[in-house]
Amino acid sequence: MSRLIGYARVSTRQQSTDRQQVDLLAAGVRRDDLYTDHGVSGARASRPQLDQALDALLEGDTLVITTLDRLGRSTQNMLAFAEELRSKGAGLRVLNLGGGNVDTATPMGSMLFTIMAALAQMEHEIKRERITDSIIKRREAGKALGGRPRRVTDSQMRSAVRLVQSGEPAAQVARDLGMSRATFYRRSRALNGQQSDI
């Protein structure tokens, strides 16, 4: 009897596969036949849970995923993946394509899979290009790129405290340091080792 084998993946540990799992279970995948990779990039050739899902596939079974990019990012990797499915006599079902089966064993299914893989890679490359373009524009405009906030030294804090004591608004000084007013007061108290008089 053929089975549905589900696979879900997220690229970082902070992300959740909950939404993918709900969709896969709703599509008929049994919880015992559901494999999930956490914190594993689609660019990696080996993904432990995907490898186990592929090992579990028997002839006539169908691998079910929510979106094509869960399998990988490059067309070449996806085509190798399709060949592996074909050699096992297994099918593929992608839920965001209306839930239809993409039978990689047939010429039409193989062509459709190749087109989808190429489109998924193109979408990823366009997204990467947009991010790179955004970073370049932000740098040229002198804007912050995000990331970890800069560390304010004790010396900078002492100078900032003197500014506030000489009449500068604490909120403005804190903003110039890149911190909230509450953080500024907390740091200045810790620096003085006593209740601040600012």
N, C-alpha and C positions, 0 to 999 in steps of 0.2 A: 504494500500500500504506500503510495507516494505521500511525502510529508512536505510541510512548509518549514523552512529553516530561516529564522529571522536574524538580521545583523544590524546593530546600531553602533555608531561611533561618534565621539566628540574629541576635539583636538587638545583641549586642556582639562586639567582636573577640576577646575572651577565650573566648567559647563556640566549640564545634566543631560542624560539620555532619556529622561522621563517621557517627553513628548513623543520621541521616536518609538519608545517601547509601547506606549498607549496605542499608537497607530498600528504597530506591527501586531499586537495582540488583537486589536479590532479587526485586522485583516485575516485572522484565523491562525496565526502562529501560536503554538502552545508555549507556555512559559519555559518548559524544559528544553525547547528547541530555539531559545533566544540567546544570542551571543552579543556581548557588548564590550567595546574597547573604550577605556577612559584615558584621556591625556595622550592619545596617539595620533600623530599627524597623518593626513591622507597622503603625504608625500613619501612616507616610509613604505618600503616594499614589503616588510614583514609586520603584520599586526597579529598578536597572539590569538585573540578571540576570533578574528576572521579566518586565521589558519585552522582553528578548531571547527569553525562552521563549515569550512570547505571539506575537512576530513569527515564530518558527519554526513555530508551530502552523498546520497546513493542515486543510482540511475532512476530517473523519473521524479526525483525530488525537485523542489523549486526554492531558490534562495530569494528571500523577500527583503527589500531595503526601502527606506522612505524616499531617499533622493539618490541620484546617481553619484553625486560627489562623496557619498559615504564609502564608496569603493576605492577612490583614488583621485589623483589630480591630472595625471598625464594620460594622453590617449594611448601611448605605448603600453603603459601598465594595465590599462583597462582592456586593451585588446588581448594581452597575455592572459588576463583574468577570464575573458570570454572564451578563449581557447581552452582553458582549464575546465570551465563549466561544460563546454562542448564535449571534451574528452570523457567527462564523468556521465554524460547523458542527462545532465541537470538543466533546469530552466532558470530564468531570472524574472522577477516581478518587481517593478519600480512603482511605488504607490503614488508619487506625485505626477505620474503620467497617466492618470485615470485608473490606476490599479491593474492595467492590462499586463499580460505576460509578454516578455520579450524572449522568444524562443531562439536562443543563440545557435541552435542546431540547424535552423533553416536558413537559406540564403537571405530571405527578406528580414528575418530577425537579426541575423548577423550584420546586415547593412544598417539596420535601424540602430543597433547597439553602437556601431562604429561612428555613426553620425552623432548620436547622443554623447558619446565619449569625447568627440572632438569639440562639441558645443560646450560641454562641462569644462574642458581644459581652457577654451577660449574665454569663458565667463570668469574663470579663476585668474587668467592673465590680465583681463581688462580690470578686474577689481584690484589686482596688485599694481597695475599701471596707475590707476586713480589714486591709490594710497601714496605711491612714490611721488606723483605730481603734486598732491596736497602737501607733502612734507617739504618739497622744494619751494613751493609758493609760500609756505609759512616761514621757512628759513629766510627767504628773500625779503619778506615783510617784517622780519625781526620778531616774529611771534614765537611763543613757547610751543614746544613739541609735546608737552605732557611728560609723562614719566615721573620718576621719583623727585619730590621737591628738594630744592637745594638745602644743604645743611647750613644753618646760621651758627657761626662760632660765638663763643663767650665774649670775645673782644667786640664783635659786631653788636651783640646784645648790650654791652656796657655803653657803647656809643649811642645806641638807640635810646637807652634809658636816660642818658644825659640830654638828648634832644627833647624828650618828653618833659623832663624836669625844667628845661629852659623855655617851655611854652608850646612846643609842637603838639598837635593833637595825637593822642595815642593810637587812634584808629588809623590815621594816615601813616604813621611810622610803622605800625604792624603790617599794613598793606604793602608798604615799600619793601619790607623784609619777606613778603610772601607768606604771611601767617595771619591767623585770625587774632582779634584783639584779646580773646581769652587765652590763647596760646602765648601771646606776648606777655600778658600779666603773669601767667604761670611761670614762664622762663625767667622773667625778671625777679620774681620772688625767690625762685630756686637759686638764682645767681647771687642774690644778696643774702640768702640763708635766713631770711626773716620776712615779715610782712612788708611789701613794697609801699613806699610813700607816694607813688605816682597815681 
